[in-house]
Amino acid sequence: MAQQHLEPTDPTAEVVTGDALATYLRAQATEFLRALRLHRENGAANGGAAARDRSNTGESGAEESVDAARALRRSARRISGSLHTFRPLLDPDWSEEMRPELAWLSGTLGLEHAYEARLERLLLALHRLSGATGFPGQPAAGGGSAGTAAGAGDVTVAVAAGSRAAGAAPVPQRAAPPGGGTAGPTSAPERGNLTVGAAKAGALLERQLTLARTRAHSTALQALGSSRFHAVADKVAVLASEVPLTPAAPTTDLRPLAAAAEERLTDAIAGLPLITAGHPYNAEALVHGLSPDPSPHPQDGPWHQVRLLLRLHRYAREVLYAGNSPVDVRLLAAGQALNRHRDASEAAAAAAQAARTPRIAPATAYALGVLHADQRHEVEAARFAFQQAWQQQTISAS
């Protein structure tokens, strides 16, 4: 990618020293402490489930608690990312001790929201694919439970069903739209079979992911009350007033380190199969994704890594621009595509995991297989959208 030349009015055209890093870290630490105070004031114990209970009288406070937890994660990610990018300018012992703790906190606080969003995504996809008038998570009266005696071969049924659905989908219409698109029309017999199993598949997903979300909520509450968290909060409180820079940091230019973060991003993108992603359909990825192997999808890892590197690049820009970096619509579009990629790949994995549930009915397994294939199509659509966004960025920089 051609190098972009800084405009004369660009603040980063001048030397940006470690003092800017200290200012940024203090600001993020202050945001962290403010979010923590709001979270405590609004009752952490009501933060997750109560925010989704619209009949709860404490709805406003619960939503504020959820927002505060989100702000905690946001500040923790930015502090941790800046410690990674600019680690040569910070006390190494302190930095290496803080980064994993902040990553632990951010990951723990984000799990509940991730499960909730995953369930909503999968139920909406089931509703769209089945064409049912009722929501798939609400089985009809007398429908029974999602599990019936069917035998251990149902995972194979789900895989085969997903394969048929993937083969029947109109290729360009499924992956080309930058917004992710919708599934192509399903033939009438397959639509009928899908409708039969969609309600039970939705109920099964709702049970599994609601249980996971509840456990994540409990884990987050335990984490926020643990001595480990209090140690992190104490260190962030110190960071709000005192940043442990190296003696040379106040006169060291930050731009080479920020440029190195951008170079790591561009190198990782260069390793992606963008030629394959440039096509609206990647049959090889779908075949891989329909494997009964429960391990993570082999093609997803490099894309997740690019998403993390893009985030680090954005945080480095925030440091250089003193927290007021201009909006880069190309980076924004690329980041949104990678977020969709992550969401769809994790949703597909959840559908595949549900299909491995013992003794589910063939119709339920069929619906889960189609759902899995649909989400892998969404993965390919997100890759295509990223390829388009990044290609536009390269052209603009030329």
Secondary structure, DSSP 8 states (H G I E B T S, - for coil): -------TT-GGGS--BHHHHHHHHHHHHHHHHHHHHHHHHT-GGGSSHHHH-TT-TTHHHHHHHHHHHHHHHHHHHHHHHHHHHTGGGB-HHHHHHHHHHHHHHHHHHHHHHHHHHHHHHHHHHHHHHH--SS-TTS--TT---SB----TTHHHHHHHHHHHHHHHS-HHHHH-STT--------HHHHHHHHHHHHHHHHHHHHHHHHHHHHHHHHHHHHHTSHHHHHHHHHHHHHTT---B-TTGGGSBSHHHHHHHHHHHHHHHHTS-HHHHTSS--HHHHHHHT-S--S--TTHHHHHHHHHHHHHHHHHHHHHTTT-----HHHHHHHHHHHHHHHHHHHHHHHHHHHTSTTB-HHHHHHHHHHHHHHHHHHHHHHHHHHHHHHHHHHHH-
